[in-house]
């Protein structure tokens, strides 16, 4: 019996050591040395932005842009599913590749593994495809644990899409219990070249192929008045830049900061910054979904944080029309952020992410209206009532505690 105890203890300790090794911040900075990196996080003037809060209009405009592309279209999503929506995109890319356009599709290899057969079909039709972070046996190497969560489309280096939407039917049709609410932006102007630079680095990492001809390093003319900077973040690149940016933004806000996120499990740094902001009188509001899109595990892990933050004055509301997958921040009528990054450890520490940051009172006002429209169909949690939540809720919060940092 003693031998059995020793064996079990050894297995548990080995598993714990493996998890710690797997999830500790990486030391390598592999993508920093790649070409184009100096274009990232550099403010550019002269951009125009269209904001989408529903998938259908965004997808229609994206397809129209691809149809009008002259040289290339680069598509990168965490998920590209081979359903009707994914096949519409794939068919158009294949058609345009047949016309002589350079078409590239980059997907996350782990989550898209079941659909490799579809990408092979696109390859045969002239679309270059690649899986980021190719995984054969998951998590034997730490590189296999870091995923690419970015969602971008770039047309000729002049137009770029950035935001939270993937390619799948549910983004258009919603879930059985409500709509799928998300945010994406179409950027036209010099900032599109920075999004293309991000794609070029990811493509080189995934394939070893450099996109370094003059066409791949475009000089894009101004089309509007908005200043935009593209921030990338990730363990295989320049570290948790979006987490640092979020903390910095929260620490310098003076009036209000509004956030939307589908998965709200803030790192200690972000949680402390939210509480500091609320304690000094900033109006801090966070909208989250009322239930999970794939089970309730993440929701339990999220709700463990609610009581302590509401005690400091953070307002947390449940979106009332379905699942809110939007990832936006707007603050002080001066800064607006739309990107792929959730407020959770996986996005901030373990995934490659991207965001468009707009330092403009005009655009901040526009994104604020988006938040207020969502808020109008949401319900804020009563802190007093929350203290009397069910035993099931409390047990779920405790059970998910050991794995919260990986959700």
C-alpha positions in Angstrom: 0.0 0.0 0.0 2.9 2.4 0.8 4.3 1.8 -2.7 0.9 2.7 -4.2 0.9 6.0 -2.2 4.4 6.8 -3.4 3.4 6.0 -7.0 0.3 8.2 -6.9 2.3 11.0 -5.2 5.0 10.8 -7.9 2.4 10.9 -10.7 0.7 14.0 -9.2 4.0 15.8 -8.6 5.2 15.0 -12.1 2.0 16.3 -13.6 2.2 19.5 -11.5 5.8 20.0 -12.6 4.9 19.5 -16.3 2.0 22.0 -16.0 4.4 24.6 -14.4 7.0 24.0 -17.1 4.4 24.2 -19.9 2.8 27.4 -18.7 5.7 29.5 -17.5 6.4 32.6 -19.6 8.8 31.8 -22.4 12.3 33.3 -22.7 12.5 33.2 -26.5 11.7 36.3 -28.5 11.7 34.6 -31.9 9.4 36.9 -33.9 11.1 40.2 -32.7 14.0 39.6 -35.1 11.8 39.0 -38.2 11.4 41.6 -40.9 8.7 44.3 -40.6 8.6 44.3 -36.8 9.4 48.0 -36.7 6.0 48.7 -38.3 4.1 47.3 -35.3 3.0 49.6 -32.5 3.9 52.7 -34.6 1.1 55.3 -34.8 -0.1 56.0 -38.3 -2.2 59.0 -39.4 -4.7 59.2 -42.2 -6.9 56.1 -41.6 -10.6 55.5 -42.0 -12.5 52.9 -40.0 -15.8 51.1 -40.4 -17.1 49.3 -37.3 -19.2 46.1 -37.5 -21.3 44.7 -34.6 -22.8 41.9 -36.7 -21.1 39.3 -38.8 -23.3 39.5 -41.9 -22.4 43.1 -43.0 -18.8 42.6 -42.2 -18.5 39.3 -44.2 -20.3 40.9 -47.2 -17.8 43.8 -47.2 -14.9 41.5 -46.7 -15.9 39.3 -49.7 -16.4 42.5 -51.8 -12.9 43.6 -50.9 -11.4 40.3 -51.8 -13.2 40.3 -55.1 -11.6 43.7 -55.9 -8.1 42.7 -54.7 -5.4 43.4 -57.4 -2.4 41.6 -56.0 -3.0 39.6 -52.8 -5.3 38.7 -50.0 -4.0 37.3 -46.7 -6.5 35.7 -44.3 -5.7 34.7 -40.7 -8.2 33.4 -38.2 -8.1 31.3 -35.0 -10.9 29.2 -36.6 -12.0 28.8 -40.2 -14.6 26.1 -40.2 -15.6 24.2 -43.4 -19.3 25.0 -43.0 -21.3 27.1 -45.5 -19.7 30.3 -44.3 -16.2 28.9 -44.4 -16.8 27.5 -47.9 -18.0 30.8 -49.2 -14.7 32.3 -48.2 -12.7 29.4 -49.4 -14.4 29.3 -52.7 -13.8 33.0 -53.3 -10.1 32.7 -52.4 -9.7 29.7 -54.8 -11.5 31.6 -57.6 -9.3 34.7 -57.1 -6.2 32.5 -56.9 -7.2 31.1 -60.3 -7.4 34.7 -61.5 -3.7 35.2 -60.5 -4.2 36.8 -57.1 -1.9 35.7 -54.3 -4.1 34.0 -51.7 -2.8 32.9 -48.3 -4.7 31.4 -45.4 -3.2 31.0 -41.9 -5.1 29.2 -39.2 -4.3 27.9 -35.7 -3.2 24.3 -36.2 -4.5 22.9 -32.9 -8.1 24.1 -32.9 -8.4 23.6 -36.7 -6.8 20.2 -36.7 -10.2 18.4 -37.6 -10.5 20.5 -40.7 -7.1 20.0 -42.3 -8.8 18.1 -45.1 -10.6 21.3 -46.2 -7.4 23.3 -46.2 -5.8 20.6 -48.4 -8.6 21.1 -50.9 -7.9 24.8 -51.0 -4.2 24.1 -51.5 -5.1 22.1 -54.6 -7.1 25.0 -55.8 -4.2 27.5 -55.5 -4.6 28.9 -52.0 -1.5 28.7 -49.9 -2.5 27.5 -46.5 -0.5 26.9 -43.2 -1.3 26.0 -39.7 0.3 28.2 -37.0 2.1 26.2 -34.3 1.9 22.8 -36.1 1.0 20.2 -33.5 1.5 16.5 -33.9 1.3 15.3 -30.3 -0.2 18.2 -28.3 1.8 19.8 -25.5 4.9 17.7 -25.7 6.7 20.9 -26.5 5.9 24.3 -25.0 5.6 25.8 -28.4 2.6 23.6 -29.0 0.9 25.2 -26.1 1.1 28.8 -27.4 -1.7 29.4 -29.9 -2.4 32.1 -32.5 -5.7 33.8 -31.6 -5.5 36.7 -34.1 -8.3 37.4 -36.6 -7.2 39.5 -39.5 -7.7 39.9 -43.3 -5.5 42.1 -45.4 -6.2 43.1 -49.0 -3.3 44.6 -51.1 -1.8 46.1 -47.9 -4.4 48.9 -48.2 -7.4 47.4 -46.3 -7.3 45.3 -43.2 -9.9 43.7 -40.9 -9.2 43.3 -37.2 -11.4 42.1 -34.4 -13.0 39.2 -32.6 -14.9 37.4 -35.4 -13.8 34.0 -36.7 -15.2 32.3 -39.8 -18.1 30.0 -38.9 -21.9 29.7 -39.4 -22.6 30.5 -35.7 -21.2 34.0 -36.1 -23.9 34.6 -38.7 -26.8 32.5 -37.3 -26.1 32.8 -33.5 -26.7 30.2 -30.9 -29.9 28.4 -29.9 -30.4 30.8 -27.0 -29.5 34.1 -28.6 -27.5 36.1 -31.1 -23.7 36.1 -31.5 -22.6 39.6 -30.7 -19.1 40.5 -31.9 -17.0 43.5 -33.0 -14.8 43.9 -36.1 -13.3 46.9 -37.8 -12.3 47.6 -41.4 -9.2 49.8 -41.5 -8.3 51.5 -44.8 -5.1 53.5 -44.8 -1.5 53.2 -43.6 -2.4 51.1 -40.5 -3.4 48.3 -42.9 0.3 47.9 -43.7 1.1 47.3 -40.0 -1.6 44.5 -39.9 0.1 43.0 -43.0 3.5 43.2 -41.2 2.0 41.1 -38.4 0.7 38.6 -40.9 4.1 38.4 -42.6 5.8 37.6 -39.3 3.3 34.9 -38.5 3.5 33.4 -42.0 7.3 33.3 -41.8 7.1 31.7 -38.3 4.7 29.1 -39.6 6.3 28.3 -43.0 9.8 29.8 -43.1 8.7 31.8 -46.2 9.5 35.5 -46.1 7.1 38.0 -47.6 9.7 40.6 -48.3 9.3 42.0 -51.9 8.3 45.7 -52.3 4.7 44.5 -52.8 4.8 42.8 -49.4 6.0 46.0 -47.7 3.4 48.4 -49.0 3.3 52.2 -48.7 -0.4 53.0 -48.3 -1.9 56.4 -48.9 -4.0 58.2 -46.4 -7.7 57.7 -46.8 -9.1 59.4 -43.6 -8.2 61.4 -40.5 -7.9 58.7 -37.8 -4.6 57.8 -36.0 -4.3 54.1 -35.6 -1.6 51.9 -34.0 -1.5 48.2 -34.3 -0.4 46.4 -31.1 0.6 42.7 -31.2 1.1 40.5 -28.2 2.2 37.0 -27.6 4.7 34.6 -26.0 6.5 33.9 -29.3 6.8 37.6 -30.1 7.2 40.6 -27.9 5.5 39.3 -24.7 2.3 40.4 -23.1 2.1 43.8 -24.6 -1.7 44.0 -24.7 -1.9 43.2 -21.0 0.7 45.9 -20.2 -1.3 48.3 -22.5 -4.5 47.5 -20.7 -3.0 48.1 -17.3 -1.5 51.4 -18.4 -4.8 52.5 -19.9 -6.7 51.7 -16.7 -4.1 53.5 -14.6 -4.3 56.7 -16.5 -8.1 56.9 -17.0 -9.8 59.7 -15.1 -13.5 59.6 -16.0 -14.6 56.2 -17.3 -13.5 53.0 -18.9 -15.9 50.5 -20.6 -15.0 47.0 -21.5 -16.6 44.0 -23.3 -15.2 40.6 -23.2 -16.6 37.0 -23.5 -14.2 35.4 -21.1 -13.4 37.6 -18.0 -10.8 36.0 -15.9 -8.4 38.9 -15.4 -4.7 38.3 -14.5 -3.7 39.8 -11.2 -2.2 42.8 -13.0 -5.4 43.6 -14.8 -7.7 42.9 -11.9 -5.6 45.1 -9.6 -5.7 47.9 -12.2 -9.5 47.6 -12.6 -9.9 47.9 -8.8 -7.5 50.8 -8.5 -9.4 52.7 -11.2 -12.8 52.1 -9.5 -11.4 53.1 -6.1 -10.2 56.4 -7.4 -13.7 57.2 -8.8 -13.4 56.1 -12.4 -16.7 54.7 -13.8 -15.6 51.1 -14.6 -18.1 48.9 -16.5 -17.6 45.4 -17.8 -20.1 43.5 -20.0 -19.9 39.7 -20.2 -22.1 37.0 -21.5 -24.8 35.5 -19.1 -23.7 31.9 -20.0 -20.9 30.1 -21.9 -20.8 29.2 -25.5 -19.2 25.8 -24.8 -20.3 24.9 -21.3 -20.1 26.8 -18.1 -16.5 26.1 -16.9 -15.1 29.4 -18.0 -18.1 31.3 -16.6 -17.6 29.7 -13.1 -13.9 30.7 -13.2 -14.9 34.2 -14.2 -17.5 34.7 -11.6 -15.1 34.0 -8.8 -13.7 37.5 -9.4 -17.0 39.4 -9.3 -17.6 39.9 -5.6 -14.2 41.5 -4.9 -14.3 43.8 -7.9 -17.8 44.9 -7.2 -16.8 45.7 -3.6 -14.4 48.2 -5.0 -17.0 49.7 -7.4 -16.5 47.9 -10.6 -19.9 47.4 -12.4 -20.3 44.0 -14.1 -23.3 43.4 -16.4 -24.7 40.4 -18.2 -25.4 41.0 -21.9 -29.1 40.3 -22.5 -29.5 39.2 -26.1 -27.2 36.2 -26.4 -23.4 35.6 -26.3 -21.2 38.6 -26.4 -17.9 37.7 -28.0 -16.8 41.3 -28.5 -13.4 42.5 -27.3 -13.5 46.3 -27.0 -12.3 49.0 -24.6 -13.2 52.7 -24.7 -12.0 55.2 -22.2 -12.3 58.9 -21.3 -13.8 59.9 -24.7 -10.3 59.7 -26.1 -9.1 56.0 -26.6 -10.8 53.1 -28.3 -9.6 49.6 -28.7 -10.9 46.7 -30.9 -9.0 43.5 -31.2 -8.8 39.7 -30.6 -7.7 39.8 -27.0 -9.9 38.5 -24.2 -9.5 39.7 -20.6 -8.1 36.4 -19.4 -4.7 34.7 -18.8 -4.7 32.7 -22.0 -5.1 35.7 -24.2 -2.8 37.9 -22.2 0.0 35.4 -21.6 -0.3 32.3 -23.8 -1.8 33.5 -27.2 -0.7 35.6 -30.1 -3.1 38.5 -30.2 -3.6 41.8 -32.1 -5.5 45.0 -31.5 -6.2 48.3 -33.2 -5.8 51.3 -30.9 -7.4 54.6 -31.9 -6.4 57.7 -30.0 -9.3 59.8 -31.3 -12.2 61.5 -29.5 -14.4 61.1 -32.6 -13.9 57.3 -32.8 -14.0 56.9 -29.1 -17.5 58.5 -29.2 -18.5 56.0 -31.9 -17.3 53.0 -30.0 -18.8 54.4 -26.8 -22.2 54.3 -28.6 -21.6 50.7 -29.4 -21.0 49.9 -25.8 -24.1 51.9 -24.6 -26.3 50.1 -27.1 -25.1 46.7 -25.7 -25.6 48.1 -22.2 -29.2 49.0 -23.0 -30.0 45.3 -23.4 -27.9 44.2 -20.4 -28.5 43.9 -16.7 -25.9 44.9 -14.1 -25.4 42.5 -11.1 -26.6 43.7 -7.8 -23.6 43.2 -5.4 -25.9 42.5 -2.4 -27.9 39.9 -4.4 -24.7 38.4 -5.6 -23.6 37.6 -2.1 -26.6 35.2 -1.9 -25.9 33.3 -5.2 -26.6 29.6 -5.2 -24.4 26.9 -3.7 -24.0 25.5 -7.2 -22.4 28.7 -8.3 -20.1 28.9 -5.3 -19.0 25.2 -5.8 -18.4 25.8 -9.5 -16.1 28.8 -8.7 -14.1 26.7 -6.2 -13.8 23.7 -8.5 -12.5 25.7 -11.4 -9.9 27.5 -9.3 -7.0 25.2 -10.1 -7.5 25.5 -13.9 -8.6 29.1 -14.1 -5.2 30.3 -15.4 -5.5 28.1 -18.4 -9.0 29.0 -19.5 
